Amino acid sequence: VNIEFFSSIIPLLKKHKVICCLENMWMLDWKSKKVYTACCSDINETIQYIDELNSIAGERLFGFCLDIGHLLLLGQDPCYWIEKLGDRLETLHTHDNDGVNDQHVLPYLGCANWERFILGLRKIGYSRNFSFEVSSFNRKFPNDLVPAALKLTADMGRYFIERITAETDPTDENR
């Protein structure tokens, strides 16, 4: 069903020169409060989807948006996912949470392993987009402090870029 649906938008992607990104998803059983995997939460299935869709398209029109908070909810390692995705990784939904709720808070305010995130991006030489999905973080501040919260988010992005692109990183596990 997914292949059929995404194949149907190939002409629009070509016409508008757009890359369509799939995203790792999760589901919550409200009754039991358990988190379950959903579409694109299995790395091998995800790679198969992207490669098959690009093959059907005859060019690279599909990539991946890796949601770091969703990985955390499912107990999955960002470094592993990033390495496996390689150049299929088009953008990131960068946010943290408590491992139970999809809170969308700034990195380091939850329990994600940001060193594994940085390591994975360093290993693949990532130089594409960061998208901070931290609306819950920003909404907690009074209006007068929102600019400072947004500056902190931008500073976090610069911090990640510096760590990812540095020639050597003292915290790199492979030094």
Backbone hydrogen bonds, N-H to C=O, Kabsch-Sander energy under -0.5 kcal/mol:
donor,donor_aa,acceptor,acceptor_aa,energy
5,F,1,V,-2.6
6,F,2,N,-2.9
7,S,3,I,-2.4
8,S,4,E,-1.4
8,S,5,F,-0.6
9,I,5,F,-0.6
9,I,6,F,-1.0
10,I,7,S,-1.3
13,L,9,I,-2.3
14,K,10,I,-2.6
15,K,11,P,-2.4
16,H,12,L,-2.5
17,K,13,L,-0.7
17,K,14,K,-0.6
18,V,13,L,-2.0
20,C,18,V,-0.5
20,C,61,L,-3.1
21,C,19,I,-0.5
22,L,20,C,-0.5
22,L,63,G,-2.1
24,N,65,C,-0.8
25,M,39,C,-1.9
27,M,36,Y,-2.7
29,D,27,M,-0.5
29,D,34,K,-2.9
30,W,28,L,-1.0
33,K,29,D,-2.8
34,K,29,D,-0.7
36,Y,27,M,-3.2
38,A,25,M,-1.1
41,S,38,A,-1.7
43,I,41,S,-0.5
46,T,42,D,-2.5
47,I,43,I,-2.4
48,Q,44,N,-2.0
49,Y,45,E,-2.5
50,I,46,T,-2.5
51,D,47,I,-2.7
52,E,48,Q,-2.5
53,L,49,Y,-2.7
54,N,50,I,-2.4
55,S,51,D,-1.9
56,I,52,E,-2.5
57,A,53,L,-2.3
58,G,54,N,-1.5
59,E,54,N,-1.0
61,L,59,E,-1.2
63,G,20,C,-2.3
64,F,88,R,-2.0
65,C,22,L,-3.3
66,L,64,F,-0.6
66,L,91,T,-2.0
67,D,65,C,-0.7
68,I,66,L,-0.8
68,I,93,H,-2.2
69,G,93,H,-0.6
71,L,67,D,-1.8
72,L,68,I,-2.0
73,L,69,G,-1.9
74,L,70,H,-1.4
75,G,72,L,-1.2
76,Q,71,L,-2.8
81,W,77,D,-2.0
82,I,78,P,-2.8
83,E,79,C,-2.6
84,K,80,Y,-2.3
85,L,81,W,-2.7
86,G,82,I,-2.3
88,R,85,L,-2.3
89,L,86,G,-1.7
90,E,64,F,-2.5
90,E,88,R,-0.7
91,T,64,F,-1.8
93,H,66,L,-2.5
94,T,92,L,-0.8
94,T,131,S,-3.1
95,H,93,H,-0.7
96,D,105,V,-3.1
98,D,101,N,-0.6
103,Q,101,N,-1.9
105,V,96,D,-2.2
109,L,106,L,-1.7
111,C,97,N,-2.5
114,W,112,A,-1.1
117,F,113,N,-1.3
118,I,114,W,-2.6
119,L,115,E,-2.6
120,G,116,R,-2.3
121,L,117,F,-2.1
122,R,118,I,-2.5
123,K,119,L,-2.5
124,I,120,G,-1.5
125,G,121,L,-0.6
125,G,122,R,-0.9
126,Y,121,L,-2.5
129,N,90,E,-1.1
131,S,92,L,-1.3
133,E,94,T,-1.3
133,E,131,S,-0.7
134,V,132,F,-1.0
136,S,104,H,-0.7
137,F,104,H,-1.3
138,N,134,V,-2.0
139,R,135,S,-2.1
140,K,136,S,-0.6
140,K,137,F,-0.9
141,F,138,N,-1.3
145,L,142,P,-2.0
146,V,142,P,-0.8
146,V,143,N,-0.8
149,A,145,L,-2.2
150,L,146,V,-2.8
151,K,147,P,-2.2
152,L,148,A,-2.3
153,T,149,A,-1.9
154,A,150,L,-2.4
155,D,151,K,-2.9
156,M,152,L,-2.2
157,G,153,T,-1.9
158,R,154,A,-2.3
159,Y,155,D,-2.5
160,F,156,M,-2.5
161,I,157,G,-2.5
162,E,158,R,-2.6
163,R,159,Y,-2.3
164,I,160,F,-2.6
165,T,161,I,-2.4
166,A,162,E,-1.3
172,D,169,D,-2.2
175,R,172,D,-1.3
